[in-house]
């Protein structure tokens, strides 16, 4: 671009070019002003799904300090926000009207709706950014999130996005990922750390550029409305996750980003339309951390040996109460105290089973082991046999026998954790 390659066949509506690599840093408040201070006409929004540093690029036309239409790029990241001016639009050729907010239809659409908005003259800027800036420069190496202005037809957008992919560095990797149905619907599957480390340790030659057919296929996948929503939902999740785990102070939070993007919805009504199911799933694809937390907090439907063990553990509550009263009646104070403590430990065990905690197995082993230790005490205190009633002796045999059986059952249940992890959720 610095050599002027492609400028000759750019639209006549663009008459003065800036250096796109000259940027200035923005604060969150300054980012908001970029979207709200003057009328804004979005041309293209692209994004990179990265769990460590998601980035949203907003290409838009706005009024500058000289009251002229300027084509600018806002590059937004949780920890860094910059702006670069790309070019100016010829005021003699470009006629844009922001329109008036339609307060009746905006709430129904969950986006801003403008009446009297004139945007037809944005076609030249749309062609310029995709065919020349992204198609022939290194301004952006890759993007899997892409929204175009409704001022340009869907067919034109697809053709121009395909041209842009011909010039991207990582286009082939993106195409291979999106051809994989699992990675297409779950962008977190693309963030494989083992694969990333392998690529760093084993440098490879740059992948061959996409062919025309392949770039058209990639553009079709990326511009699919369902795919756009998947990418945006997961990019927002990555935005939140990167702030949570980095320990850095964010420049732009997810809420601040959304508050800015809403001003683009007159020309991109589905940009932040994130409600409803996607491909039959719930809203979006949760991150690995959220999946783990959701699985841990869900109500498990234990079956087989683990299900039997869970039901027995619940019935043991009633047996504990009967045993405690029985011990008091027979004046077996030490046994009553042991049963009392057994009750509380057993309660924690049941709660841990309810949230899929494998340690509940060892809690059961310890608990029944402590209860069984009463048998050792009785054998050491042989004189105790001569002061017991038949009822007390029967209670002793039942308690020690049951504790021994359950101790061995839990100790020998080697697949306990695996069965707990694989157990399905109870239906709502």
ABEGO torsion letter per residue (X at the ends): XAAGBGAAABBAABABBBBAABBBBBBAAAAAAAAAABBBBBABBBBBBBAABBBBBBBBBBBBAAGBBBBBBBBBBAABBBBBBABBBBAAABBBBAEBBBAAAAAAAGBBBBBGBBAAAAAAAAAAAAAAAAAABAABABBABBBBBAABBAAAAAAAAAAAAAABAAAAAAAAAAABAAAAABAAAABBAAAAAAAAABBBBBBBBBBAAAAAAAAAAAABAAAAAAAAAAAAAAAAAAAAAAGBBBABBAAAAAAAAAAAAAABAAAABABEBBGGBBBEBBBAAAAAAAAAABBBBBBEAAAAAAAAAAAAAAAAAAAAAAAAAAGBAAAAAAAAAAAAAAAAAAAAAAAGBAAAAAAAAAAAAAAAAAAAAAAABAAAAAABBAAAAAAAAAAAAAAAAAAAAAAABAAAAAAAAABBBBBX
